[in-house]
Amino acid sequence: MNSPVNTLFKKLIVFDKSDSKPVYIQVSQQIINLIQRGYILHGTTLPGTRVLSQSLKIHRNTAVAIYDELASQGWVEIVPNKGTFVLLPQQATAKIKATTHPLNQANNYSKTTGFSFQESLHLASTGQVTKAKYAINEGKPDLRLHPTHQFSRWYSAAMKRKPLLKKWNRTDEVSYSMFETQLCNYLNATRGFHIKPNNILSTRSTEMSLYIVSQLLLKQKDVVLVGRFSNYSANMIFQQVGANIKTVPVDYEGLDVDYIKTHFVKRSIRCVYVCAQRDYPTTKTLSANRRLKLLQLAKAYGFAIIEDDFDYDFQYEGSAMLPMASSDANGHVIYLGKLGQSLFPSFQTGFVIAPENLISEAKNYLQLLDQQGDLIQEQMLSELIYEGEIHRLIKKNILIYKQRRDCLCNYLTLFFGDLLEWEMPSGGLAIWLQFTSEISLVKLAEAAEKHEVFIPKTILYQDKDTCAIRFGFGHLNEEEIKAVVINLRTIYNQLALQHSDEN
């Protein structure tokens, strides 16, 4: 009972029975660190399981599990009727730890650095954790609509293509890929472009596209104009570069271009960020007249236009308006888009359309961020474009999303009546809901989560003039939409009653 090793165990080994990690794992890790640090030498006989259990006040089965764990990793040898002896596994990698580090924390990685670094408030995470059954988002597709078996077949086939294997072996070869050619063909056919592969940059996402463009375009204190509320992700990217963001009013025709002309002078603006197809978050479409005015103003004032067309594919009534970039003869528009929103997220890709000189420089940045790229994804997307599968998937999904949009509007009318105002958008996967009487959206979100409905803070818009939610419906089926609307009305009634009682 009083052997040196046993005394060492009682003095240095600490464990927490409430920890999610089993006690036998906690203790075995600490014994390993004792061996690594040289406190217990090779060949040392460890206390028997009965003695170990009494010393550490644990069940004997736990003590047996501790030695079994050590033996399975090669740190001890258990010899029947003789004892348990310490080994030094040849393949074990010694951990370098300061001798003053507590043994029970020896396997924990440090939570903080031992040096200072520059933190960024602009890039603080907006993610929230929830266990609610339902969740509203900004307007994302429904993964359940994606044909899993087809993706598996497409992916497997793409991996076996000889051109793909050749490209893997010759990563330094500079040439336009089949994917870039097919993507150009697709965009020329669907968006009215007349571009070549030297006008396009393929990225992992729209956010990566915007990040690269902002690195090329912006420097400290450059003025960037955005819509009144704008996209929070885009704003974070602009702020991180050090740009000075100024807002422009948005009305029923989209971004107010006349406001720019009357409130800013020539050469004072570096770029204007606009979601021309559907303003984020209000879903208002930039009218043809204002598109023309913005292009003319960009030429006269010398600023760039970043046209983010994130949901071009989802058009329900009529035809989507062609991008401004498709009629930009003066090289002022940088077009950002997405391909494959009817595919799994890992198969979606972002892209940038711009004059050749900017794309050439942007590709240099991309080489630093993502030199390898995703050749399998590109191979698969090339084939889906060529075979027309992308177009067919979009058409099928549009019918479903249109039904969900109509379903949401019907339930909003039925359960909220004149308590909410909205316009049925001609496309996209979200609706801009405005409350006719003021209500605390933060309290609404907090109460909603208790009723199994999660509303992230990033889709809440409230100030002295606005009380609105960007309600994404694409990921919810009709049954789920009904449940969410009913729950929201119940919560709204509760908050309204509390408000009247307080007054």
PyMOL commands that set and color helices and strands:
alter all, ss='L'
color gray80, all
select helices_A, chain A and resi 4-12+23-37+49-56+60-72+103-105+143-145+148-159+162-169+178-191+197-199+206-217+232-241+257-263+288-301+324-327+345-347+356-369+375-387+389-419+441-450+457-459+478-502
alter helices_A, ss='H'
color red, helices_A
select strands_A, chain A and resi 45-46+76-79+83-86+134-135+200-203+223-227+244-248+250-251+254-255+271-274+304-309+333-339+349-353+420-421+430-435+453-454+460-462+467-472
alter strands_A, ss='S'
color yellow, strands_A
deselect
rebuild
show_as cartoon
